Amino acid sequence: MDIEAARVLAAGFAIGIGAIGPGLAVGNMVGKAVEGIARQPEAAGRIQTAMFIGIAFAEAIALYALVIAFLLIFAV
């Protein structure tokens, strides 16, 4: 395997594995937020705010994995 193929393969693994955790986290977060809103509809605003902040942090991890994938592909 040449170095270019290894770079592309490593980049694919980096973004693939790096997206699994945030995907599971966001799914779990939204599910629990909907459950919390169903139990206490009057707290919907606070729950949604906390949920969106948590989603932003989880998605930042996926963006870091994307940056690493780009570095693996385009860095010389």
Rosetta constraint file for C-alpha pairs under 8 A:
AtomPair CA 1 CA 5 HARMONIC 6.41 0.50
AtomPair CA 1 CA 6 HARMONIC 6.76 0.50
AtomPair CA 2 CA 6 HARMONIC 6.44 0.50
AtomPair CA 3 CA 7 HARMONIC 6.17 0.50
AtomPair CA 4 CA 8 HARMONIC 6.37 0.50
AtomPair CA 4 CA 73 HARMONIC 7.96 0.50
AtomPair CA 5 CA 9 HARMONIC 6.11 0.50
AtomPair CA 6 CA 10 HARMONIC 5.98 0.50
AtomPair CA 7 CA 11 HARMONIC 6.08 0.50
AtomPair CA 7 CA 72 HARMONIC 5.67 0.50
AtomPair CA 7 CA 73 HARMONIC 5.59 0.50
AtomPair CA 8 CA 12 HARMONIC 6.18 0.50
AtomPair CA 8 CA 72 HARMONIC 7.37 0.50
AtomPair CA 8 CA 73 HARMONIC 5.93 0.50
AtomPair CA 9 CA 13 HARMONIC 6.30 0.50
AtomPair CA 10 CA 14 HARMONIC 6.03 0.50
AtomPair CA 10 CA 69 HARMONIC 7.47 0.50
AtomPair CA 10 CA 72 HARMONIC 7.14 0.50
AtomPair CA 11 CA 15 HARMONIC 6.31 0.50
AtomPair CA 11 CA 68 HARMONIC 7.33 0.50
AtomPair CA 11 CA 69 HARMONIC 4.19 0.50
AtomPair CA 11 CA 70 HARMONIC 7.04 0.50
AtomPair CA 11 CA 72 HARMONIC 5.77 0.50
AtomPair CA 11 CA 73 HARMONIC 6.44 0.50
AtomPair CA 12 CA 16 HARMONIC 5.88 0.50
AtomPair CA 12 CA 69 HARMONIC 6.98 0.50
AtomPair CA 13 CA 17 HARMONIC 5.78 0.50
AtomPair CA 13 CA 18 HARMONIC 7.90 0.50
AtomPair CA 14 CA 18 HARMONIC 5.67 0.50
AtomPair CA 14 CA 65 HARMONIC 5.95 0.50
AtomPair CA 14 CA 66 HARMONIC 7.49 0.50
AtomPair CA 14 CA 68 HARMONIC 7.01 0.50
AtomPair CA 14 CA 69 HARMONIC 5.81 0.50
AtomPair CA 15 CA 19 HARMONIC 5.89 0.50
AtomPair CA 15 CA 62 HARMONIC 7.34 0.50
AtomPair CA 15 CA 65 HARMONIC 5.24 0.50
AtomPair CA 15 CA 66 HARMONIC 5.55 0.50
AtomPair CA 15 CA 68 HARMONIC 7.92 0.50
AtomPair CA 15 CA 69 HARMONIC 6.12 0.50
AtomPair CA 16 CA 20 HARMONIC 6.69 0.50
AtomPair CA 17 CA 21 HARMONIC 7.47 0.50
AtomPair CA 18 CA 22 HARMONIC 7.49 0.50
AtomPair CA 18 CA 61 HARMONIC 7.22 0.50
AtomPair CA 18 CA 62 HARMONIC 5.63 0.50
AtomPair CA 18 CA 65 HARMONIC 5.21 0.50
AtomPair CA 18 CA 66 HARMONIC 7.88 0.50
AtomPair CA 19 CA 23 HARMONIC 6.00 0.50
AtomPair CA 19 CA 61 HARMONIC 7.92 0.50
AtomPair CA 19 CA 62 HARMONIC 5.21 0.50
AtomPair CA 19 CA 65 HARMONIC 7.40 0.50
AtomPair CA 20 CA 24 HARMONIC 6.24 0.50
AtomPair CA 21 CA 25 HARMONIC 6.07 0.50
AtomPair CA 22 CA 26 HARMONIC 5.94 0.50
AtomPair CA 22 CA 58 HARMONIC 5.07 0.50
AtomPair CA 22 CA 59 HARMONIC 5.97 0.50
AtomPair CA 22 CA 61 HARMONIC 6.74 0.50
AtomPair CA 22 CA 62 HARMONIC 6.30 0.50
AtomPair CA 23 CA 27 HARMONIC 6.21 0.50
AtomPair CA 24 CA 28 HARMONIC 6.11 0.50
AtomPair CA 25 CA 29 HARMONIC 5.96 0.50
AtomPair CA 25 CA 58 HARMONIC 6.77 0.50
AtomPair CA 26 CA 30 HARMONIC 6.06 0.50
AtomPair CA 26 CA 54 HARMONIC 7.99 0.50
AtomPair CA 26 CA 55 HARMONIC 5.83 0.50
AtomPair CA 26 CA 58 HARMONIC 6.82 0.50
AtomPair CA 27 CA 31 HARMONIC 6.12 0.50
AtomPair CA 28 CA 32 HARMONIC 6.17 0.50
AtomPair CA 29 CA 33 HARMONIC 6.08 0.50
AtomPair CA 29 CA 51 HARMONIC 6.58 0.50
AtomPair CA 29 CA 54 HARMONIC 7.65 0.50
AtomPair CA 29 CA 55 HARMONIC 7.55 0.50
AtomPair CA 30 CA 34 HARMONIC 6.12 0.50
AtomPair CA 30 CA 51 HARMONIC 6.89 0.50
AtomPair CA 31 CA 35 HARMONIC 6.21 0.50
AtomPair CA 32 CA 36 HARMONIC 6.05 0.50
AtomPair CA 33 CA 37 HARMONIC 6.09 0.50
AtomPair CA 33 CA 47 HARMONIC 6.25 0.50
AtomPair CA 33 CA 48 HARMONIC 6.98 0.50
AtomPair CA 33 CA 51 HARMONIC 6.63 0.50
AtomPair CA 34 CA 38 HARMONIC 6.07 0.50
AtomPair CA 35 CA 39 HARMONIC 6.35 0.50
AtomPair CA 36 CA 40 HARMONIC 6.07 0.50
AtomPair CA 36 CA 41 HARMONIC 7.85 0.50
AtomPair CA 36 CA 44 HARMONIC 7.94 0.50
AtomPair CA 36 CA 47 HARMONIC 7.38 0.50
AtomPair CA 37 CA 41 HARMONIC 4.84 0.50
AtomPair CA 37 CA 42 HARMONIC 7.73 0.50
AtomPair CA 37 CA 43 HARMONIC 6.67 0.50
AtomPair CA 37 CA 44 HARMONIC 5.26 0.50
AtomPair CA 37 CA 47 HARMONIC 7.08 0.50
AtomPair CA 40 CA 44 HARMONIC 7.12 0.50
AtomPair CA 43 CA 47 HARMONIC 6.20 0.50
AtomPair CA 44 CA 48 HARMONIC 5.97 0.50
AtomPair CA 45 CA 49 HARMONIC 6.17 0.50
AtomPair CA 46 CA 50 HARMONIC 6.28 0.50
AtomPair CA 47 CA 51 HARMONIC 6.04 0.50
AtomPair CA 48 CA 52 HARMONIC 6.09 0.50
AtomPair CA 49 CA 53 HARMONIC 6.35 0.50
AtomPair CA 50 CA 54 HARMONIC 6.19 0.50
AtomPair CA 51 CA 55 HARMONIC 6.10 0.50
AtomPair CA 52 CA 56 HARMONIC 6.17 0.50
AtomPair CA 53 CA 57 HARMONIC 6.46 0.50
AtomPair CA 54 CA 58 HARMONIC 6.20 0.50
AtomPair CA 55 CA 59 HARMONIC 6.02 0.50
AtomPair CA 56 CA 60 HARMONIC 6.16 0.50
AtomPair CA 57 CA 61 HARMONIC 6.90 0.50
AtomPair CA 58 CA 62 HARMONIC 7.10 0.50
AtomPair CA 59 CA 63 HARMONIC 6.35 0.50
AtomPair CA 60 CA 64 HARMONIC 6.24 0.50
AtomPair CA 61 CA 65 HARMONIC 6.42 0.50
AtomPair CA 62 CA 66 HARMONIC 6.29 0.50
AtomPair CA 63 CA 67 HARMONIC 6.22 0.50
AtomPair CA 64 CA 68 HARMONIC 6.27 0.50
AtomPair CA 65 CA 69 HARMONIC 6.17 0.50
AtomPair CA 66 CA 70 HARMONIC 6.23 0.50
AtomPair CA 67 CA 71 HARMONIC 6.15 0.50
AtomPair CA 68 CA 72 HARMONIC 6.16 0.50
AtomPair CA 69 CA 73 HARMONIC 6.30 0.50
AtomPair CA 70 CA 74 HARMONIC 5.90 0.50
AtomPair CA 70 CA 75 HARMONIC 7.76 0.50
AtomPair CA 71 CA 75 HARMONIC 5.14 0.50
